Each structure stands twice: as structure tokens, then as C-alpha cells.
């Protein structure tokens, strides 16, 4: 989990990180002001199942595609990229077309995000 760019509002992502941990997930929160390169490098080093970004700055149409591009370059096709923040529905649709997973807006129940991530990982990452 990371807060890319210059966005300094991290209360929500910290709440989610704790909820995911409490749900049994191993969570690594990279903190504020992460670059796409730092995020993907950390995910590679940790063999992450999921990269989750919290973006409230309006830079989602730049950051998500760049992270996805770096993931593709590094062969991370079996890693989910998801996240949330202030992202208009139209942009969510465009990002989905580019291979970004489901994105969540303010007020989304935490359990909905947990269920989505858990289902995705079980279906796509832990195939038998």
C-alpha cells in the first residue's frame, strides 16, 4: 500500500492497512510521497500479491498507468493493482481498460475492498 505523489492525506490508507492486517493479510505500507518506481520495486522485493494505491490528489490518470507500465515491464502480470481515492467514474472506466483493477471511492465499506482483494488473489494468484 502506498500514497504516491505529493498527496499528504494518509488517514484513510492507514485505516485500510490496519483493517487488511486484521483480516489476515500481510500488509506493507510504504508511506507518503512514493514514486511509481519505488512502489513497483518494493512490490517486486516483497513478492506482493497486490499493489494498492491511495490517491486523493487528482493524479490518478498519471500514476496508475505509470505503475501498471512498470509492472508490465517487470513481468508482474499476476499482481493486482487496485486502490481508491477521489476518482471520477469515467476515469475508473478508463483505468480499468488499461488493466487497473477495481477502484474504490470515499465511503466504500472496508469489507467490500477486503472481499474484492481476497477473491482476486484466490482466483488469480493462488491458482491450483
C-alpha positions, 0 to 999 in steps of 0.5 A, a space after each residue: 500500500 502506498 500514497 504516491 505523489 505529493 498527496 499528504 492525506 494518509 488517514 484513510 490508507 492507514 485505516 485500510 492497512 490496519 483493517 487488511 492486517 486484521 483480516 489476515 493479510 500481510 500488509 506493507 505500507 510504504 508511506 507518503 510521497 512514493 514514486 511509481 518506481 519505488 512502489 513497483 520495486 518494493 512490490 517486486 522485493 516483497 513478492 506482493 500479491 497486490 499493489 494498492 494505491 491511495 490517491 486523493 490528489 487528482 493524479 490518478 490518470 498519471 500514476 496508475 498507468 505509470 505503475 501498471 507500465 512498470 509492472 508490465 515491464 517487470 513481468 508482474 502480470 499476476 499482481 493486482 493493482 487496485 486502490 481508491 481515492 477521489 476518482 471520477 467514474 469515467 476515469 475508473 472506466 478508463 483505468 480499468 481498460 488499461 488493466 487497473 483493477 477495481 477502484 474504490 471511492 470515499 465511503 466504500 465499506 472496508 469489507 467490500 475492498 477486503 472481499 474484492 482483494 481476497 477473491 482476486 488473489 484466490 482466483 488469480 494468484 493462488 491458482 491450483 
